[in-house]
Each structure stands twice: as C-alpha cells, then as structure tokens.
C-alpha cells in the first residue's frame, strides 16, 4: 500500500516545500496541502463534518505552522497588521480550536498530538511539564503587569529576567529585562510604529522606565511567562544557545545560534556558530543529548520537537529555554550522524521505517487512527 501524506500548512511556505521534497525523494506521491485558512474557516462546525472533505481518505496528516500567511493571521488574531506584537491569547484560542477541528475529522490519522501542540504553544504549561519531569529549566513565574513583574522580581531577589509572551513565537515580544541601582533596561526586537507595537528584525534597547512599563503593560493582557536570566556560555564575543531537533524522541540535528545580543534567533541577527565547540567536550555533549531526549520524552505524541537548550557560562550547567512544536525549519542542516539528511528527510525516513515495522537504528513512530466514535486519545500518534 502506498503511503499518502497530507499537510496542514501554508501554500508556498518553506516548511511545506521542504517536507514535500523529502517525501518525493522517497518515491512517494506529492503530499496534499490543506491550507490553514481552510481549516480555520471550519470553526464552529463540530465533529469535523464540513472539515472531512479537506483530508484525502487514508492520508497521514502532518500539522505544520500557519507560517506568515496574512489571511490565516487575520483568522487567528483578527484583522490588523500581521507584523504587530500581541493578540497572542486570541491567536492561541483560535489555533487550538483549529487543532480540535483537525482532530475531530472521522478516521483521521495524525502525525502529531494536538493536545501536545497546544501545550507547546503555551510557555507556562510547557515549562511546568518540563519541570515536573525533572528537565532543567530556569526558575519562573507569571506576571500580570509591569508593577507585578517588579514586585515578584524583588521578592525573589532577581535583577535580570526574560519576559516572554505566553503564546509568542520567534522571539515576538520577548524582553530581556534587567534592573541595577534604580535603573532599568529592556532589550527586545519589538518597536513602536505609531501606537502599534510591531516586530522588527533589529534588536534594540529601552532604558526609560516609562518606556519599559509601556512595553510590558501592552503585552501583559495576553499572559506573561517570566524566567530568571540564565547566563549563557560564549564563544569569542558572542553568547550562544543550541537548537536541537529530535525525531521520534532522538536528537538528530543541532545548530549553534550565536549572537552579540541576548536574542540568538537567526532571523534577528544571530548566526550559525561552531557546533564542534560543544561536541568536542564529550561529557557536555552527552548531557546535551540526554537533556534534549528527556525534553522530547515529555511529548511522546510529537514526531519532532525543536529544543532550545542553553549552555551555562560555566560550560557545565544546562537549561531548556523552549520546546517548539514546529522547530524543524533549518534549511541546509545535515544530521548529526553525518548522513546529510535534513530534518524533513529524517522524519519521512522514520515514518517509512515504522510503516515497515523496523526501527532504522533508533526508536521510530507508530501512528494510530480511529473512527469518529473512538476516544480522542486513540487518534493520536504514539512515538515509541
């Protein structure tokens, strides 16, 4: 039987085109694309009755990021400039409804657990899951306003924190905040365009308390996850962290993200650094792989995760900053085994190995499907 894939994604998005290329390279039919716009348009139709026609019968369904589609963003957050910061709570509510719409389609076989995706898009819940599992994470609290942030920092004796919108991604609205001798400083990629706080590709600093208060209080209504600043290791003049991609729970790809600013995201001026600086320290590298495997194990229904791992300034301590549901977009990055497979090829290979009943040398996924009357858990993917 020929395996058929369907992808919930965005037309023209690199995530879909790279996954499609990986599928075609294995001699399989081109994946069917289900635009997020179409899924979101089905909101309010319980049981997936109208959504059923979106998915070809028998297809394995991969859920991917809505990407940068302005139309999908408007359906998720409401009309407005797609570059604006904020609206995360509305986005999350619409996004999770969309996930439930997909999961409710009778007989659908999902390659990702929608409940886990929902947790991964809530930094507070994700942090709590990791902490309960003993995965190292920075201490954290929730804040409801600038005054609440300052009060809770003072209670804990923290002078430096990262303030993160609960449902943000790609560092949108993230603030590296510090206080010293009555002065404050906030480093962020958010910038005011008139009265609208917008994402930019340049990291900047705000040092007036009124400016910082305005930033935090605009973001606070959507929920704020605040983590104690974890001093990161540096290579030369740049601090760095790691994005480690796992497939079926196994770390398969890693990239060093180095920057002169607290934000290491590659789209904000970070660059791919020297991974050998970490791999050449065997004890450290083993702990990196172990922590990322343990983080992935917290989400056993997710075929792939992108773990953002911080290495401490002592080059010994580790802490997970994020676990990303859609963290596998790393063009041109080969696998850690040296087989020159990108992240999408590795996932297709894992799925084909599972379909043949093999393990391909690691633990690979097994997908389970069920009919409309089966409990939701029976329609989730289980990677064992």
C-alpha positions in Angstrom: 0.0 0.0 0.0 1.3 3.4 -0.9 1.6 5.9 1.9 -0.1 9.2 1.3 0.6 12.4 3.3 -1.4 15.5 3.8 0.0 18.6 5.4 -2.0 21.3 7.2 0.2 24.3 6.4 0.6 27.4 4.2 0.9 27.4 0.4 4.4 28.4 -0.7 5.8 28.1 2.8 9.3 26.6 3.0 8.1 24.2 5.7 5.7 22.6 3.2 8.0 22.7 0.2 10.9 21.1 2.1 8.7 18.3 3.5 7.2 17.8 0.1 10.7 17.4 -1.4 11.6 14.9 1.3 8.5 12.9 0.5 9.1 13.0 -3.2 12.7 11.9 -2.8 11.4 8.7 -1.3 9.3 8.0 -4.4 6.0 8.8 -2.7 3.1 10.8 -4.1 3.2 14.5 -3.6 1.6 15.5 -0.2 -1.8 17.1 -0.3 -1.8 20.6 1.2 -4.6 21.7 3.5 -4.3 25.5 3.9 -4.7 26.7 7.5 -7.1 29.3 6.1 -9.5 26.4 5.1 -9.2 24.8 8.5 -9.9 28.0 10.3 -12.9 28.6 8.1 -14.4 25.5 9.5 -14.6 26.9 13.0 -17.9 26.3 14.7 -18.8 23.0 12.8 -18.5 20.3 15.5 -17.5 16.8 14.7 -15.4 17.8 11.7 -18.5 17.4 9.4 -17.5 20.1 7.0 -13.8 19.6 7.5 -13.8 16.0 6.4 -13.5 16.9 2.8 -10.2 18.7 3.4 -8.3 15.4 4.0 -7.8 12.7 1.4 -9.0 9.3 2.6 -6.3 7.3 4.2 -3.7 10.1 4.3 -1.3 10.6 7.2 -1.8 14.2 8.4 1.1 16.3 9.4 0.2 19.6 11.2 2.6 22.4 10.5 2.9 26.0 11.4 0.4 28.6 10.0 3.5 30.4 8.9 3.4 34.0 7.7 0.1 33.9 5.9 -1.6 37.2 6.5 -5.0 35.7 5.8 -4.5 32.9 8.4 -3.2 35.5 10.8 -6.4 37.6 10.4 -8.5 34.5 11.1 -6.4 33.7 14.2 -5.9 37.2 15.8 -8.4 39.3 13.9 -7.8 42.0 11.3 -4.6 44.1 11.6 -1.0 44.4 10.6 0.5 40.9 10.6 3.7 42.3 12.0 2.1 43.6 15.2 3.1 42.2 18.5 0.3 41.0 20.8 -3.0 39.3 20.4 -1.5 36.0 21.5 -4.4 34.9 23.6 -6.8 35.3 20.7 -4.4 33.6 18.4 -4.0 30.7 20.8 -7.7 30.3 21.3 -8.4 30.2 17.5 -5.3 28.0 16.9 -6.3 25.4 19.4 -9.9 25.4 18.0 -8.3 24.7 14.6 -6.3 21.8 16.1 -9.5 20.3 17.5 -11.2 20.7 14.1 -8.5 18.7 12.5 -8.6 16.0 15.3 -12.3 15.7 15.0 -12.3 14.6 11.4 -13.6 10.9 11.4 -10.9 8.4 10.8 -8.0 10.9 10.5 -4.5 9.7 11.3 -2.5 12.5 12.8 1.3 12.6 12.9 1.3 14.9 15.9 -0.7 15.0 19.1 -2.9 18.1 19.1 -3.0 18.3 22.9 0.8 18.3 23.0 0.9 21.0 20.3 -1.4 23.1 22.5 0.9 22.7 25.5 4.0 23.6 23.4 2.3 26.8 22.4 1.8 27.9 26.0 5.1 28.7 27.5 3.7 28.4 31.1 2.3 25.0 30.6 5.3 23.7 28.7 7.7 25.0 31.4 5.5 23.2 34.1 5.6 19.9 32.2 9.3 20.0 31.8 9.9 21.0 35.4 7.7 18.2 36.7 9.7 15.7 34.6 13.0 16.9 36.1 14.2 18.5 32.9 16.4 21.5 33.9 14.6 24.8 33.3 15.2 28.3 34.7 13.0 29.2 37.7 9.9 31.1 36.5 6.8 32.9 37.5 3.8 34.6 35.8 3.3 38.3 35.7 0.1 40.3 35.2 1.6 43.8 34.8 4.8 45.8 35.0 4.2 46.5 38.7 3.6 42.8 39.3 6.8 41.9 37.4 8.9 44.3 39.5 7.3 43.2 42.8 7.9 39.5 42.1 11.4 40.1 40.9 12.1 42.0 44.2 10.6 39.2 46.3 13.0 36.7 44.7 16.0 39.0 44.6 16.2 38.7 40.8 17.8 41.6 38.9 17.7 40.0 35.4 14.8 38.1 33.7 13.4 37.2 30.3 9.8 38.3 29.9 8.0 36.1 27.3 4.5 36.4 26.0 2.8 33.2 26.9 1.8 32.3 23.4 4.5 34.1 21.3 7.0 32.5 18.9 10.1 33.6 17.0 11.0 35.9 20.0 8.0 38.1 19.2 7.6 40.4 22.2 10.3 38.8 24.2 12.1 41.2 26.5 15.5 40.7 28.2 14.9 42.9 31.3 17.3 44.0 34.0 17.5 46.4 36.9 20.5 47.9 38.6 20.9 50.8 41.0 17.5 52.1 40.3 17.9 52.0 36.5 16.2 49.6 34.1 17.0 48.2 30.7 14.8 46.2 28.3 16.3 44.6 25.2 13.8 43.4 22.6 13.0 43.3 18.9 9.7 44.9 19.4 9.4 48.5 18.2 6.6 51.1 18.2 5.2 52.1 14.8 2.9 54.9 15.8 0.8 53.4 18.5 1.2 49.8 17.4 3.9 47.6 18.9 5.4 45.7 16.0 8.0 43.0 15.3 11.2 44.2 13.7 14.4 42.5 12.6 16.6 44.7 14.8 17.2 44.2 18.5 17.0 47.5 20.4 17.2 48.8 24.0 14.7 50.8 26.1 16.2 52.4 29.2 13.4 54.7 30.4 11.1 53.2 33.0 8.1 54.7 31.4 9.0 53.1 28.1 9.6 49.7 29.7 6.4 49.9 31.6 4.5 50.7 28.4 6.1 47.7 26.7 5.3 45.2 29.4 1.7 46.5 30.1 0.8 46.3 26.4 1.9 42.6 26.4 0.6 41.6 29.8 -3.1 41.0 29.0 -2.2 38.1 26.8 -0.2 36.5 29.7 3.5 36.7 30.6 5.9 33.9 31.4 8.9 35.3 33.2 12.1 33.3 33.6 15.2 34.1 35.6 18.1 35.1 33.4 20.3 32.1 32.7 23.9 33.3 32.0 24.9 31.6 28.7 28.3 30.5 27.6 30.1 32.5 25.0 32.3 31.8 22.0 34.5 34.8 21.5 32.3 37.9 21.9 29.1 36.1 21.2 26.8 34.2 23.6 25.1 31.1 22.2 22.5 28.5 22.7 21.5 25.4 20.8 18.5 24.4 18.7 18.4 20.6 18.8 15.8 18.9 16.7 14.5 15.5 17.8 12.8 12.9 15.6 10.9 10.1 17.3 12.4 11.3 20.6 16.0 11.1 19.4 18.3 14.2 18.8 19.1 14.1 15.1 20.1 17.7 14.2 21.7 20.6 16.1 22.8 24.1 15.4 24.6 26.7 17.5 22.9 30.1 17.5 25.4 32.8 18.4 24.7 36.5 18.9 26.1 39.6 20.4 22.6 40.3 21.9 20.5 38.3 24.4 18.3 37.1 21.5 20.1 34.4 19.5 17.3 33.8 16.9 18.8 33.6 13.5 16.3 36.0 11.9 17.3 38.6 14.5 20.9 38.7 13.5 22.1 35.5 15.2 24.3 33.3 13.2 25.1 29.6 13.0 28.1 29.1 15.1 30.7 26.3 15.6 28.9 23.2 16.9 32.3 21.5 17.4 32.9 23.9 20.2 30.3 21.9 22.1 30.7 18.4 20.5 34.4 18.5 21.3 33.6 18.3 25.0 32.3 14.7 25.3 30.8 14.9 28.8 29.0 18.1 28.0 27.7 16.8 24.6 26.4 13.6 26.3 24.4 15.8 28.8 23.1 17.9 25.9 21.8 14.8 24.1 20.4 13.4 27.4 18.5 16.7 28.3 17.1 17.1 24.8 15.9 13.4 24.8 14.3 13.9 28.2 12.6 17.1 27.0 11.3 15.3 23.9 10.1 12.4 26.1 7.7 14.8 27.7 5.8 15.0 24.4 5.7 11.3 23.2 3.0 12.0 20.6 5.1 14.5 18.8 7.2 13.1 15.9 9.6 16.1 16.0 10.4 18.8 18.5 12.8 21.7 18.4 14.5 22.1 21.8 16.2 25.4 22.6 18.9 24.5 25.1 21.1 26.9 26.9 24.7 26.1 28.0 25.7 27.9 31.1 28.7 30.3 31.3 30.5 27.6 33.3 30.2 25.2 30.3 28.6 22.6 32.6 25.1 23.7 33.5 22.2 23.3 31.1 18.7 24.7 30.9 15.9 24.3 28.4 14.5 27.7 27.3 11.8 26.4 24.9 10.5 23.3 23.2 9.0 24.1 19.8 6.3 22.2 18.1 7.4 23.4 14.7 11.1 23.8 15.4 12.4 21.8 12.4 12.9 24.6 9.8 16.7 24.5 9.5 17.5 24.6 5.8 20.8 23.1 4.7 21.5 21.5 8.1 22.6 17.9 7.9 22.0 15.3 10.6 24.3 14.6 13.5 25.2 11.2 12.1 26.8 12.7 9.0 24.4 11.2 6.5 23.5 14.6 5.1 19.8 14.2 5.7 17.8 17.3 6.6 15.2 17.4 9.3 12.3 16.6 7.0 14.1 13.7 5.3 14.8 12.3 8.7 11.2 12.4 9.7 10.0 10.8 6.4 12.6 8.1 6.9 11.3 7.5 10.4 7.8 7.2 9.3 8.6 4.8 6.5 10.7 2.7 8.8 7.8 2.5 11.2 5.4 1.5 8.4 7.7 -1.4 7.5 7.9 -2.5 11.1 11.6 -1.6 11.5 13.3 0.9 13.8 16.0 2.2 11.4 18.5 2.1 14.2 16.5 4.2 16.6 13.1 4.2 18.1 10.6 5.2 15.4 7.0 6.3 15.3 3.9 4.3 15.1 0.7 6.2 14.2 -2.7 5.1 15.4 -6.0 6.1 13.9 -9.6 5.7 15.0 -13.2 6.3 13.8 -15.5 9.1 14.9 -16.7 7.2 17.9 -13.2 6.4 19.2 -11.8 8.4 22.1 -9.6 11.3 21.0 -6.5 9.5 22.5 -7.0 6.7 20.0 -6.5 9.0 17.1 -3.2 10.5 18.3 0.2 9.5 17.1 2.4 7.5 19.6 6.1 7.5 19.0 7.6 4.6 20.8 
